[in-house]
């Protein structure tokens, strides 16, 4: 049985290996948007329910975390960023989370995708996640 993924072509291109020995994602523009102010992303983090799993400070300790088979990412840890640490890469991962886990060997199982969010909101949300990583890193 063949599995057909519903990923836009630019999304598939982003999953190509970067360089000879690498398998990291390349930077992908989400609608050409630039990174935005993390403060607006914080309100989206709350409004979209991200805190339920990732916790108020992005530590992976939200109220739902214990009930999940795969623990939510702790954004303070650089190795938690499976798709890259650049804001555009984080936005791409958030937008296509459910398809991501089917295309790569890295699981984001349980993470819903947020493809319904406008690109500007995705970039704001990703900017906040990046803020959590860079300002609370352990």
Helices and strands as residue ranges (DSSP letters): H 9-14, H 38-47, H 50-54, G 65-67, G 78-80, H 87-95, H 97-103, H 119-135
